[in-house]
Amino acid sequence: MQQLLVEFKNTPGDAPQVPCSVSEALTREETLSVSHIVLANNSSDEDLHSGRSGQVLNVPVINMHGKPLMPTTPGKARLLLKQKKAIVVQRSPFTIQLCYLTGNYTQNIKLGIDAGYSTIGFSTVTDKKELFSGELTLRKRISKLIEQRSNYRRTRRSKLWHRKPRVNNRSKPEGWFAPSIQHKFETHLRLIKKLKKILPITEITVEVASFDTHKLQNPEIKGIEYQQGELQGYEVREYLLEKWKHECAYCGKGNIPLEIEHIIPKIRGGTNRVSNLTLACHKYNQKKGDKTAEEFGYPEVQKKARKPLKSTAFMNIVRWRLVNTLKCDWTYGYITKHDRIKLGMEKSHVNDAFVIAGGTTQSRSKPYKLT
């Protein structure tokens, strides 16, 4: 856009992109609309950098033979496309391929992966700047969809009497994962493979958090309790009666029929672990519905309950498989947290990945949101 280098008086301060002069008579009383600053052009710096916070969005580049090169700026990419020296090969993330021969000079790029149960953070860093970063949201409801598929199959097979029965004595191969865990594991691998196709990554570091599921359930656990587990000598209902003192967790009444109730409903990601179960009378169980205890107005119940362990179980299962498959370096969550706090960064998957990749004071890139 051609910039107007004419000085404009009384330009509306709340609409800096409007390139028009305003009469003093019209703006005399509207003090917020009158600016006494002389503008040199019709585009304010505030609008040019809106939402960026100093972050740069880089464009990945691959050469004629499909090998990744160092990324470029959006302006350079537009110029190459306009001159027919490059073509667009994909739009998410936006990537161009050069149409002429170039050198293959690249820098050392470190990839940091913040592996997670629901979200993956990734960041690629050189010695001077962060090139590419973002978050990938993992698919949910895998077990629900598998159950639905199984029901469809059962219905289909039941309509034909001559179908042979399914053999149920198949053994699981070594290294077998549950389908939902397998999907999340393969999603991590696909993301890394995709990043290596568009960036010349030389080093990969994955965060493997070492979780003690017994310790998370009971921080004071020790000795023989560690080996026995929390349900040693108890049935589930008797354990809950002992834990909640034979009372409804919400109304506090005793000597009434009690029902086992999920603190975090299964539809919201809760599990059948005893740490997610409590006792409630029929009235409050129905009234609570699909809300969590905190949403229902009883945060103390949710605080008393132990943390759900889906994500920790996932990391315990796949962490070393991920490292061994990629043959990469690894780090631990407490190290990442220490370094992130030391750098004064807020908690996010992108910031964790940046620290995992060895980022310190490098300039940051604008993160992508992938699904």
C-alpha positions as CSV (number, residue, x, y, z in Angstrom):
1,M,0.0,0.0,0.0
2,Q,1.4,3.4,-0.9
3,Q,2.1,5.5,2.2
4,L,0.9,9.1,2.3
5,L,3.7,11.3,3.5
6,V,1.5,14.3,4.0
7,E,1.1,15.6,7.5
8,F,-2.5,15.2,8.8
9,K,-3.8,17.3,11.6
10,N,-6.5,16.1,14.0
11,T,-6.4,12.5,12.8
12,P,-8.8,10.4,14.9
13,G,-6.7,8.7,17.6
14,D,-9.0,5.7,17.9
15,A,-9.0,4.9,14.2
16,P,-5.4,5.1,13.1
17,Q,-5.9,3.4,9.8
18,V,-8.3,6.1,8.5
19,P,-6.3,8.3,6.1
20,C,-8.5,11.3,6.3
21,S,-8.4,14.8,7.9
22,V,-11.1,15.7,10.3
23,S,-12.5,19.1,10.8
24,E,-11.7,20.7,14.2
25,A,-15.3,21.8,14.5
26,L,-16.5,18.2,14.4
27,T,-14.0,16.9,16.9
28,R,-13.6,19.8,19.3
29,E,-15.7,18.1,22.1
30,E,-14.5,14.5,21.4
31,T,-11.2,14.6,23.2
32,L,-10.4,10.9,22.6
33,S,-10.8,11.4,18.8
34,V,-8.5,14.4,18.6
35,S,-4.8,13.7,18.3
36,H,-2.3,16.6,18.6
37,I,0.5,14.3,17.3
38,V,1.5,14.8,13.7
39,L,1.5,11.5,11.8
40,A,4.0,11.0,9.0
41,N,2.0,8.4,7.2
42,N,-1.4,6.6,7.2
43,S,-0.3,3.4,9.0
44,S,0.4,3.4,12.7
45,D,3.0,1.1,14.1
46,E,0.4,-0.2,16.6
47,D,-1.7,-1.6,13.8
48,L,1.3,-3.1,11.9
49,H,2.3,-5.2,15.0
50,S,-1.1,-5.9,16.4
51,G,-1.2,-9.3,18.0
52,R,2.4,-10.2,17.2
53,S,4.1,-9.1,20.4
54,G,7.4,-9.0,18.5
55,Q,7.0,-12.6,17.3
56,V,7.9,-13.5,13.7
57,L,6.0,-16.1,11.5
58,N,8.6,-18.0,9.4
59,V,7.8,-19.9,6.2
60,P,9.5,-23.3,5.7
61,V,11.4,-23.8,2.4
62,I,12.4,-27.0,0.6
63,N,14.6,-27.2,-2.5
64,M,14.0,-28.6,-5.9
65,H,14.8,-32.2,-4.7
66,G,12.4,-32.0,-1.7
67,K,15.2,-31.5,0.9
68,P,14.4,-28.9,3.7
69,L,16.3,-25.6,3.8
70,M,16.3,-22.9,6.4
71,P,12.9,-21.1,6.6
72,T,12.4,-17.6,5.2
73,T,10.3,-14.5,6.0
74,P,6.8,-14.1,4.6
75,G,8.0,-11.1,2.5
76,K,10.7,-13.1,0.9
77,A,8.3,-16.0,0.2
78,R,5.8,-13.6,-1.4
79,L,8.5,-12.2,-3.7
80,L,9.7,-15.7,-4.7
81,L,6.1,-16.7,-5.5
82,K,5.4,-13.5,-7.5
83,Q,8.6,-14.0,-9.6
84,K,7.6,-17.7,-10.2
85,K,10.7,-18.9,-8.5
86,A,8.8,-21.0,-6.0
87,I,5.5,-22.9,-5.7
88,V,3.3,-23.6,-2.7
89,V,3.4,-27.3,-1.7
90,Q,1.2,-27.1,1.4
91,R,-0.8,-24.6,3.3
92,S,-0.8,-25.9,6.9
93,P,1.8,-25.0,7.7
94,F,2.4,-22.8,4.7
95,T,5.5,-24.2,2.9
96,I,7.1,-23.3,-0.5
97,Q,9.4,-25.2,-2.8
98,L,12.1,-23.5,-4.8
99,C,12.0,-23.9,-8.6
100,Y,15.8,-23.2,-9.1
101,L,19.0,-24.8,-7.9
102,T,20.4,-23.5,-4.7
103,G,23.1,-24.5,-2.2
104,N,22.2,-26.8,0.7
105,Y,23.7,-24.7,3.6
106,T,21.7,-25.2,6.8
107,Q,22.2,-24.5,10.5
108,N,22.0,-26.8,13.5
109,I,18.3,-26.9,14.5
110,K,17.1,-28.5,17.8
111,L,13.6,-29.8,18.1
112,G,12.0,-29.8,21.6
113,I,8.9,-32.0,22.1
114,D,6.7,-31.6,25.2
115,A,4.9,-34.9,24.9
116,G,1.4,-35.0,26.4
117,Y,-1.8,-36.9,26.7
118,S,-4.1,-34.2,25.2
119,T,-1.7,-31.6,23.7
120,I,1.8,-31.8,22.2
121,G,4.0,-28.7,22.3
122,F,6.9,-28.4,19.8
123,S,9.6,-25.8,19.1
124,T,12.6,-25.7,16.8
125,V,15.5,-23.5,17.9
126,T,18.8,-22.4,16.5
127,D,21.6,-20.5,18.4
128,K,20.0,-17.1,17.5
129,K,16.2,-17.6,17.2
130,E,13.2,-19.8,17.3
131,L,12.2,-20.9,13.8
132,F,8.9,-22.8,14.2
133,S,6.7,-23.6,17.2
134,G,3.2,-24.5,18.0
135,E,0.7,-26.9,19.7
136,L,-1.0,-30.0,18.4
137,T,-4.3,-31.0,20.0
138,L,-4.8,-34.8,20.1
139,R,-8.0,-36.5,19.1
140,K,-10.3,-37.5,21.9
141,R,-13.1,-40.1,22.4
142,I,-11.0,-42.9,20.8
143,S,-12.4,-45.6,23.1
144,K,-16.0,-44.3,22.6
145,L,-15.6,-44.5,18.8
146,I,-14.1,-48.0,19.0
147,E,-17.0,-49.2,21.1
148,Q,-19.4,-47.7,18.6
149,R,-17.6,-49.5,15.7
150,S,-17.8,-52.8,17.7
151,N,-21.6,-52.3,18.2
152,Y,-22.1,-51.8,14.5
153,R,-20.1,-54.9,13.7
154,R,-22.0,-57.0,16.2
155,T,-25.3,-55.8,14.7
156,R,-24.1,-56.5,11.2
157,R,-22.9,-60.0,12.0
158,S,-26.0,-60.9,14.0
159,K,-28.2,-60.5,10.8
160,L,-26.5,-63.4,9.0
161,W,-26.7,-66.8,10.6
162,H,-24.0,-68.4,8.5
163,R,-21.2,-66.2,9.7
164,K,-18.4,-68.1,11.4
165,P,-17.9,-67.2,15.1
166,R,-15.0,-64.9,15.9
167,V,-12.1,-66.6,17.5
168,N,-11.4,-65.1,21.0
169,N,-8.2,-66.8,21.8
170,R,-5.9,-64.4,20.0
171,S,-2.9,-63.3,22.1
172,K,-1.7,-59.8,22.1
173,P,1.8,-59.3,20.5
174,E,4.7,-58.1,22.6
175,G,4.7,-54.3,22.9
176,W,0.9,-54.1,22.3
177,F,-0.7,-50.8,23.2
178,A,-4.4,-50.1,23.8
179,P,-5.9,-48.4,20.7
180,S,-6.3,-45.0,22.3
181,I,-2.6,-45.1,23.5
182,Q,-1.4,-46.4,20.2
183,H,-3.1,-43.5,18.4
184,K,-1.5,-40.9,20.7
185,F,1.9,-42.6,20.3
186,E,1.7,-42.6,16.5
187,T,0.5,-39.0,16.5
188,H,3.7,-38.0,18.2
189,L,5.7,-39.8,15.6
190,R,3.8,-38.3,12.7
191,L,4.2,-34.8,14.0
192,I,8.0,-35.2,14.3
193,K,8.2,-36.8,10.8
194,K,6.2,-33.9,9.3
195,L,8.5,-31.4,11.0
196,K,11.6,-33.1,9.7
197,K,10.2,-32.9,6.1
198,I,10.1,-29.1,6.2
199,L,13.0,-28.2,8.5
200,P,16.6,-29.5,8.6
201,I,16.4,-30.8,12.2
202,T,19.7,-32.1,13.5
203,E,18.8,-32.9,17.1
204,I,15.6,-34.0,19.0
205,T,14.9,-33.8,22.7
206,V,11.7,-35.3,24.3
207,E,10.4,-34.6,27.8
208,V,9.8,-37.8,29.6
209,A,8.2,-37.1,33.0
210,S,8.8,-39.9,35.5
211,F,5.5,-40.3,37.4
212,D,4.9,-42.5,40.5
213,T,1.2,-43.4,40.3
214,H,1.2,-44.7,43.9
215,K,2.9,-41.6,45.1
216,L,0.5,-39.3,43.3
217,Q,-2.4,-41.2,45.0
218,N,-0.9,-40.9,48.4
219,P,2.1,-38.6,48.9
220,E,2.8,-40.1,52.4
221,I,3.0,-43.7,51.1
222,K,6.1,-45.7,52.2
223,G,7.3,-49.1,53.1
224,I,4.8,-52.0,52.7
225,E,2.0,-49.6,51.7
226,Y,4.0,-48.9,48.5
227,Q,3.8,-52.6,47.5
228,Q,0.3,-53.3,48.6
229,G,-1.5,-50.4,46.9
230,E,-4.5,-48.4,48.2
231,L,-7.1,-51.2,47.9
232,Q,-5.2,-53.9,49.9
233,G,-7.8,-55.5,52.2
234,Y,-10.7,-53.5,51.0
235,E,-13.4,-53.9,48.4
236,V,-14.2,-50.7,46.5
237,R,-17.4,-49.9,48.3
238,E,-16.0,-50.7,51.7
239,Y,-12.9,-48.6,50.9
240,L,-15.2,-45.6,50.0
241,L,-17.3,-46.1,53.1
242,E,-14.2,-46.0,55.2
243,K,-12.7,-43.0,53.3
244,W,-15.9,-40.9,53.3
245,K,-17.0,-42.0,56.8
246,H,-20.3,-43.5,55.7
247,E,-21.7,-40.1,54.8
248,C,-22.8,-38.4,51.6
249,A,-19.9,-36.3,50.3
250,Y,-22.3,-33.5,49.4
251,C,-25.0,-33.2,52.0
252,G,-23.1,-34.8,54.8
253,K,-26.0,-37.1,55.9
254,G,-25.3,-40.5,57.3
255,N,-27.4,-43.7,57.9
256,I,-29.0,-43.4,54.5
257,P,-28.6,-45.4,51.3
258,L,-25.5,-44.2,49.4
259,E,-24.4,-44.6,45.8
260,I,-21.0,-44.7,44.2
261,E,-20.5,-41.6,42.2
262,H,-17.8,-40.2,39.9
263,I,-16.3,-36.9,41.1
264,I,-15.2,-36.1,37.5
265,P,-17.9,-37.8,35.3
266,K,-16.7,-40.4,32.8
267,I,-18.2,-38.2,30.0
268,R,-15.8,-35.5,31.0
269,G,-12.7,-37.7,31.0
270,G,-13.0,-39.2,34.5
271,T,-11.9,-42.8,35.2
272,N,-13.1,-45.7,37.4
273,R,-10.1,-45.4,39.7
274,V,-11.1,-45.3,43.3
275,S,-9.4,-41.9,43.5
276,N,-12.2,-40.5,41.3
277,L,-15.0,-42.1,43.2
278,T,-17.1,-40.9,46.1
279,L,-20.3,-41.7,47.9
280,A,-23.5,-39.7,47.4
281,C,-27.2,-40.0,48.3
282,H,-29.6,-40.6,45.4
283,K,-31.0,-37.0,45.5
284,Y,-27.6,-35.3,45.2
285,N,-26.3,-37.9,42.8
286,Q,-29.1,-37.0,40.4
287,K,-28.9,-33.3,41.0
288,K,-25.1,-33.3,40.3
289,G,-25.6,-34.8,36.8
290,D,-22.6,-34.5,34.5
291,K,-21.0,-31.7,36.5
292,T,-17.7,-32.0,38.4
293,A,-17.8,-31.6,42.1
294,E,-16.3,-28.1,41.8
295,E,-18.9,-27.0,39.3
296,F,-21.6,-28.5,41.5
297,G,-20.4,-26.1,44.3
298,Y,-18.4,-28.5,46.4
299,P,-14.7,-27.8,45.5
300,E,-13.6,-29.4,48.8
301,V,-14.7,-32.8,47.6
302,Q,-12.6,-32.4,44.4
303,K,-9.6,-31.2,46.5
304,K,-10.0,-34.2,48.8
305,A,-10.0,-36.6,45.9
306,R,-6.7,-37.7,44.3
307,K,-5.6,-36.6,40.9
308,P,-6.9,-38.6,37.9
309,L,-4.0,-40.5,36.4
310,K,-4.8,-40.9,32.7
311,S,-2.0,-38.6,31.5
312,T,0.6,-40.0,33.9
313,A,-0.3,-43.6,32.9
314,F,0.1,-42.6,29.2
315,M,3.6,-41.1,29.9
316,N,4.6,-44.2,31.9
317,I,3.6,-46.5,29.1
318,V,5.0,-44.7,26.0
319,R,7.8,-42.4,27.2
320,W,10.7,-44.9,26.6
321,R,9.1,-46.4,23.5
322,L,9.1,-42.8,22.1
323,V,12.7,-42.2,23.0
324,N,13.9,-45.6,21.7
325,T,12.0,-45.3,18.4
326,L,13.4,-41.8,17.7
327,K,16.8,-42.6,19.2
328,C,16.8,-39.1,20.6
329,D,17.8,-37.3,23.8
330,W,15.4,-36.8,26.7
331,T,14.9,-34.6,29.7
332,Y,12.6,-34.6,32.8
333,G,9.7,-32.4,33.7
334,Y,11.2,-30.9,36.8
335,I,14.2,-29.7,34.8
336,T,11.9,-28.1,32.2
337,K,9.9,-26.4,35.0
338,H,13.0,-25.1,36.7
339,D,14.5,-23.6,33.5
340,R,11.2,-22.1,32.4
341,I,10.7,-20.3,35.8
342,K,14.3,-19.2,35.7
343,L,13.6,-17.5,32.3
344,G,10.4,-15.9,33.6
345,M,8.1,-17.7,31.2
346,E,4.5,-18.6,31.9
347,K,3.3,-22.2,31.8
348,S,2.4,-23.4,28.3
349,H,3.2,-26.3,26.0
350,V,5.0,-24.1,23.5
351,N,7.1,-22.5,26.2
352,D,8.0,-25.9,27.7
353,A,9.0,-27.1,24.2
354,F,11.1,-24.0,23.7
355,V,13.0,-24.7,27.0
356,I,13.3,-28.4,26.1
357,A,15.0,-27.5,22.8
358,G,17.6,-25.5,24.7
359,G,16.0,-22.1,24.2
360,T,17.1,-19.2,26.4
361,T,17.1,-15.7,25.0
362,Q,16.5,-16.4,21.4
363,S,13.8,-14.4,19.5
364,R,10.5,-16.2,19.5
365,S,8.3,-17.2,16.5
366,K,4.6,-16.9,16.3
367,P,3.1,-20.4,17.3
368,Y,0.9,-22.5,15.1
369,K,-2.3,-24.2,16.4
370,L,-2.6,-27.6,14.8
371,T,-5.4,-30.2,15.2
